[in-house]
Amino acid sequence: MSDELKIDDISFIIPSRNNLKYLKWCYDAIREVYPDVWVCYWDDFSDDGTWDWMQDRVKNDPKVKAERHDGPA
């Protein structure tokens, strides 16, 4: 078994709350350098369109996952 890191071993996990502008920038930067890695988002009850944007990414990029915390219990 090799000790070298392979691109298939990399995933980006990105938490978010109301920072859509930076998520878009982050997604574009990751895809430019690593087009085939997993990008996993966690939205913490954003109200700025973040969740809708994440859902669009999930529909259009097979290597994106998104989960959401629905707010205070």
HUSUL-V708630 format. One record per residue. N is the residue number from 1. RES is the residue in one small letter. PSI is psi in whole degrees, 0 to 359 (none if undefined). Layout:
# HUSUL-V708630
n = <N	N>
res = <RES	RES>
psi = <PSI	PSI>
This chain:
# HUSUL-V708630
n = <1	2	3	4	5	6	7	8	9	10	11	12	13	14	15	16	17	18	19	20	21	22	23	24	25	26	27	28	29	30	31	32	33	34	35	36	37	38	39	40	41	42	43	44	45	46	47	48	49	50	51	52	53	54	55	56	57	58	59	60	61	62	63	64	65	66	67	68	69	70	71	72	73>
res = <m	s	d	e	l	k	i	d	d	i	s	f	i	i	p	s	r	n	n	l	k	y	l	k	w	c	y	d	a	i	r	e	v	y	p	d	v	w	v	c	y	w	d	d	f	s	d	d	g	t	w	d	w	m	q	d	r	v	k	n	d	p	k	v	k	a	e	r	h	d	g	p	a>
psi = <134	146	359	141	130	154	329	347	357	134	144	128	119	109	156	146	109	49	50	318	316	329	318	314	315	313	312	318	317	313	329	321	320	80	343	13	162	140	120	123	148	114	130	70	46	154	23	16	0	312	318	317	317	317	323	319	318	318	328	353	111	352	31	136	153	140	159	137	125	13	182	141	none>
